[in-house]
Amino acid sequence: MSKKQTMREHMTGRLGESSSFSLNPPLPECLNIEVNNTCNQKCVFCPYHGLYAPKTIHPAILSVDFVKELMCQAYELGIGRKEIGFYLAGEAFLYKGLAELIAFAKELGFKYTFLTTNGALATPERMREVLDAGLDSIRFSVNAPQRELYRELHGKDDYDIVIRNIKEMHQYITKNHIKVATSLSCVITKKTIGIEKQMREIFEPYFEDIMFIPVMLSRLTNIAEVKEKYEVIDDSDVMFNPDFICPLLFNTMYINAFGKVVPCCNSYDEEVYFADLKVNPSLKDAWESDGYNKYRKIFLKGDSDKGTICETCLMRKKTVKRFIYDD
């Protein structure tokens, strides 16, 4: 096992806890702001940028000033008092002002800042910038231990670049005694069953935690073809859990690169949002909106999920532990 369980503790906390399951929960402890929604890779299982993505996402980016305004308001209200992240569907290192926003978050007093990246653009220079700015946690997504398989799954021949960036990051952290949580996630597909040992041999020296997650396939085109090639868990065999309550609707606010508050990281339909912060910038109003109320009632009142993103969400069929491969 890895030295620490940084990432699975983070996931378990986010997906397994809430301070209040009520129609009017306290303002959220967790905040995700997607600063940029474009990506430099095309992972086969990605519903946003991959080969089988159902539609093209219109490119969007939030200005540094707009994000700073959101963070000032959030900090004053206590939103994000547990953590603040800067990603959703896009690659964070495509955003030029990333280090500036991390530094600003720490200056305001946010306790914990984090990123997820595919690592191809996490060059030594960019990594030094975000680490020196005070980044608290970073997760790399690497889904294969060999170059050719990596190229198939990620849609880009970036394996050697990612390995180099990871090693450079680790060297800089070690040399400068930087306190930052590092983790790596690997999505297991039919092409990569049984690679856990090899992945650990390659990457364990550089990360505190490595976690393996079964591929989750939904909302893709040519879904039968995709499942035939990559699926490892047949969702039709997994029982629906009527007692499950989605904690994200009660403990986390997601803001996408259009400046809209959305239900979760799995909801990138541009028509599904709870508030447009460019029209009404109030985070409190967004949290108390009719949209949030409608989705919370699905879990608290048993209202129908027909036509909502919850209708096909795998979280309603699996607990967080079901998503994690352990030895």
N, C-alpha and C positions, 0 to 999 in steps of 0.2 A: 504494500500500500504506500501511497505518497506520504511525505513527511507530515502534512497537515491536510485537513479536509475543508480548505478555504471555500471552494466553490460549492460543494454540496451543502455546506452549512448555510451559505448565502441563498441557494435555491430552496432549501427546506424552509428557511425563514420567510422568504418571499411567498412561496406557494403553500405553506402550511400554517401560517399564522395570520391573525388579524386582531387588532385591539377591540373591535366591536363589530359583530354581525347584526347590523340594524339598518333600517332605511335611512337613518341620519347618523352615519358613523363619524367619528372625529376626523379632522382633516388628515390626509394621508401622510404616513411616516416616510414613504418612499416616493421618489420623483424621477421620472425618465424624460429627458428632453432630447428628441432627435434633432440634431443640428443640421444634418444633411441626409438625404434619402437615396443618394446614388451609391453604386458599388462598383468596385474594380474587378469583381469575380462573378461567375455564373454557376454557382453550385447547383447540381442537378435537382436537389430536393427543395431549393428555395422558391417559395411561391411569389417572390417579389422580383427577383433578378435572374432566376435560373432559366435553363433551356426550356423547361416545361411551365414557366410562369403563365398564368391565364391571361394576363394583360400587361402592358407596359405602364410602369409607374411614371407619372409626369415628374421630371426632376424638380426638386425644391430644396431651398436652403434658408435657414433662419439667420438674420443678421446678428452680429455680435451684440449690438446695442439692444436688440429685442430680447435676446436670451438673458442678458444682464438684467433687464427690467423684470423679466419673469422670475429670475433668481432672487432679486431684491424683495419682490412681493412674497415669494414663497417663504423665504427665510423669516420675514416679518410675521407671517401667519403661522409658521411652524411646520409648513409643508416640506417634506424631505429631511426632517430632523434626524432620521436614521441613515438615509443614503440618497445620493443624487447621481444618476448616470447620464451619459451623453450618447445614446445610441437607440435604435429601434430596428429599422429595416435597412439602414444605410451603413457604409463603412466610415467610421468616425475620423480616420486619418486622412480622408479626402477634404476635411474641413480645416481651412488655414488657421482659424482662430481658436483651435482646440485648447492649446496650452494656456492661452489668455483666459479662457472661460474656466478652466480648472483652477488657475491661480485666483481668479475672482471669487469662485465658490469657496475656496479655503479662506480668503480674506474676509468674506462675509461671516464665516463661522460654520459652514456645513461640515458635519462630522466625517463623512465618508463619501469619496468620489470614486467612480469606477467606469471602466470602458470594456467593450468587447470588440475584438478586431480579428480579421483573418491574417493579419501580420505582414502582408506583402508590402504595405506602405509604412510599416512601423520601422522606418530606417533608424540607424543609430542617432542621427541628428534629431528626428522627430520624437524618438523615445526619450532622449535626454531632456527635451523641452517639457514633455508632460510629467516626467518624473521629478524634474526640478521645480515644476509648478505645484507639486504636492499631491499628485495622484495617489490614491490609497489602494486601488486594486485594478488589475488588468487581466482579462481572460483572452487567450488565443484560441481560435477555432481551427484545428488541423485535423483532417478527416482521413488521412492515409499515411502510412509509413514509407511509401516508395513514390518516386517521382511520377511514374506513368499512371499509377492509380490515382494519385493526387490530381493530376491533370484532368483525368476523366471526371472525378467527383467535383472538383472546384471549377472546372471549365477554363482554367488558366494554368500555364506552366510556371508556377511561382514557388514550387517546393524548395529549391535551393536558396532562393531569396529569403523565404520565411525562416528556414533553418539558420541562415546567417544572422538575420535580425534577432532571433531568439537568443542566440549565443552572445551577440553584442549587448543585448539588453541585460542578460544575466551577469556578464562581466562588469558592466557599468554599475549595476545594483550592488554587486559584491564589493567592488573596489571602493565605492563611496558610502557603503554601509547604509543604503537607503531602505527605509521601512515601507515596503509595498507588498501586498498580497498578489502572488502570481499563480495563475491556474491555466489549464488547457482542457478544452472539451473536444471530444471526438464522436461524431455521429456514426453509429454502426449501421452499415447497410449489408445487403446480401453479399456484396463484393468484399466486405472487410470483416466478416465474422471470424473471430479467433485471433485478431491482431493485437489484443490488449497487451500481451507480453512484449511484443516487438515495439509497440508504441512507448511503453514504459522504459524499455531499454534505451530508446533514443532520447526521450524527452524528460524523464524523471529527474535528471541532474539539474534541470533548469526551472522546474516548477514545484510549488508547494503541493498542488493538488492536480490530479488528472482524473477526468470523469468521462465515462462512456455512456452515450445516450442512444437508444434505438431510434432509427429514422422515423419521423412522423410525416406521413404523406397525406395531404389533403389539399383541396382547391387547386390542383394542378391539371394541365391539359394532358391528354393521352394517359390518363391515370392507370388504365389497365397495363399499358406498356411499362410505366414507371414502377408499378408494384411488382410486376414480373421480374424486373431487373434488380430492384433495390429493397423491397419490403422484407422485414425480418419478423414483424409481429402483425398478425392478421387482426385488424381492429374488429372484424365481425365476430371474433371469438371472445372478445372482452366484454364483460357484463357492464351495463349501464349502472352507475352508482347514484341512486336517488337521494342519498344523504349528503352528497358532495356539495359544498358551498364554495364558490370561487372566491378566494381571499383577495385577488387583485382588484376586485370592484370595491373593496373595503379598506385596502391599505396602500394602494399605489395609484398614482396619476401618471398617465402617459400623454405626452404632447408630441405630435409628429412635426415633420419639417414644413408642413403647411400652416403650423400654428394652431392646429386643432386638437382638442382633447379627445382621445379615442379610448375604447374599453380596455385594450391590452395590446401586447406585442403581436398578436395574431390577427389584428383587425386593421388591415390597411386599405380597405375599400374606402375611397374618398367620400362616399356618401354616408358612411357610418361614423358619426362622431357626436360627441355630447355638447361641445361648445367650440366656437371659433374665437380664439383669443385675439385675433386681429380686429374683430368686430367689438367684442366685449372682453377686455383683458383681465377681468376678475376671476382669479383661480377659485375663490370661495364660491362664486356663483356657479362656476362649472361643476364643482364637486357636489353641489346641491341641486343640480339641474334635473329636468324631467328625464333626460336620457339615462343618467345614472340610476334614477329612481326606477325606471322601467326594467333595467337589467338586474338590479338588486332584487326586485320582486320575483324574478324568475326563480331565485334560490330561497327567498324568505317566505314567499306567498304561494309558490307553486304555479306561477303564471306560465303560460305557454312560451317556449323559446322559438316557436316557428318564425322563420324569417330573420332570426338574429344570428350573430356569429357563434352564439353558445350552442346552437342546434347541432353543429358538427364538431364541436371542440372535443379533443381527446381527453382533456382534463376531467371531463364529466364521466369518463370511463376508467380512468386510472388515477391513482394517487401519485404524489411526487416520487415515491419510492419505486413505483412501477416504471418510471422513466429512466432509472439509473441502473446500469450494469455494474455489479460488484463481483469480485472474485469469490 
